[in-house]
Amino acid sequence: MSVDSKALPIPEPAVQHGNIDEVAELIRVWWVGDRPQSVIRPAARDPKLTGAILAELAYNFARAYEANVGLDREAAFKDILAGWEEAHRGAAEALEEGKA
């Protein structure tokens, strides 16, 4: 099995969109061993829009957990938010200690 065989497909709306200048992949994330690895393109002009994108991703992850794993969507969303908050606390502590 190759790494390419594990890649997700390009979403159909991106393929079908009439103006290729309005289509961009923003992030590619892979789980490698025990942590994520990513390549990021900060295409949103306003960082607040990046926050909105992340919020939509959290909602979509909760829906995917419901559809593919059988978890309750609201419970999955709460767990995602809890993980987000925990990670942010850790990042803030690392910044304060000069480790980040």
Phi, psi and omega per residue, in radians:
M1 nan 2.386 3.140
S2 -1.782 2.842 3.071
V3 -1.071 -0.679 -3.141
D4 -1.019 -0.567 -3.124
S5 -1.223 -0.238 3.129
K6 -1.715 -0.061 -3.120
A7 -1.267 2.513 3.070
L8 -1.364 2.695 3.115
P9 -1.329 2.809 3.018
I10 -1.235 2.333 -3.138
P11 -1.048 2.423 -3.090
E12 -0.962 -0.721 3.103
P13 -1.033 -0.557 3.096
A14 -1.214 -0.682 3.141
V15 -1.184 -0.696 -3.042
Q16 -1.505 -0.209 -3.074
H17 -1.046 2.385 -3.036
G18 -1.278 -0.382 -3.080
N19 -2.095 1.788 -3.085
I20 -1.056 -0.411 3.106
D21 -1.193 -0.262 3.125
E22 -1.768 0.220 -3.096
V23 -2.100 2.256 3.102
A24 -2.677 2.431 2.977
E25 -1.411 2.220 -3.069
L26 -1.633 -0.618 -3.077
I27 -2.672 2.478 2.994
R28 -2.177 2.111 -3.085
V29 -2.118 2.302 3.062
W30 -2.147 2.491 3.003
W31 -1.598 2.103 -3.082
V32 -2.193 1.913 -3.120
G33 1.180 -1.803 -3.086
D34 -2.123 0.310 -3.141
R35 -2.740 2.762 3.122
P36 -1.374 2.602 3.014
Q37 -2.200 2.381 -3.053
S38 -2.510 2.784 2.969
V39 -2.166 2.261 -3.009
I40 -2.155 2.402 3.004
R41 -2.058 1.862 -3.112
P42 -1.347 1.323 -3.052
A43 -1.427 -0.390 3.130
A44 -1.243 2.258 -3.099
R45 -1.226 -0.504 -3.103
D46 -1.936 2.117 3.127
P47 -0.977 -0.469 3.084
K48 -1.083 -0.596 3.089
L49 -1.116 -0.607 3.065
T50 -1.071 -0.690 3.065
G51 -1.062 -0.731 3.110
A52 -1.137 -0.661 3.098
I53 -1.115 -0.776 3.126
L54 -1.097 -0.670 3.103
A55 -1.119 -0.739 3.111
E56 -1.135 -0.657 3.080
L57 -1.096 -0.718 3.119
A58 -1.062 -0.760 3.111
Y59 -1.097 -0.768 -3.137
N60 -1.161 -0.627 3.053
F61 -1.088 -0.737 3.123
A62 -1.080 -0.733 3.084
R63 -1.103 -0.681 3.126
A64 -1.168 -0.690 3.069
Y65 -1.079 -0.666 3.102
E66 -1.149 -0.838 -3.061
A67 -1.273 -0.656 -2.988
N68 -1.783 -0.407 -3.065
V69 -2.032 -0.355 3.134
G70 1.564 0.197 3.105
L71 -1.350 2.684 3.026
D72 -1.169 2.263 -3.056
R73 -1.054 -0.790 -3.120
E74 -1.137 -0.707 3.119
A75 -1.155 -0.721 3.109
A76 -1.089 -0.739 3.135
F77 -1.095 -0.747 3.102
K78 -1.079 -0.706 3.110
D79 -1.157 -0.670 3.089
I80 -1.080 -0.801 3.120
L81 -1.094 -0.699 3.109
A82 -1.103 -0.731 3.089
G83 -1.108 -0.696 3.089
W84 -1.049 -0.860 -3.110
E85 -1.114 -0.709 3.115
E86 -1.108 -0.761 3.126
A87 -1.118 -0.680 3.124
H88 -1.176 -0.668 3.070
R89 -1.059 -0.777 3.124
G90 -1.093 -0.708 3.116
A91 -1.151 -0.715 3.126
A92 -1.105 -0.723 3.122
E93 -1.129 -0.703 3.120
A94 -1.129 -0.683 3.089
L95 -1.103 -0.741 3.134
E96 -1.101 -0.600 -3.119
E97 -1.518 -0.041 3.141
G98 1.327 0.395 -3.108
K99 -1.659 -0.201 -3.093
A100 -1.890 nan nan
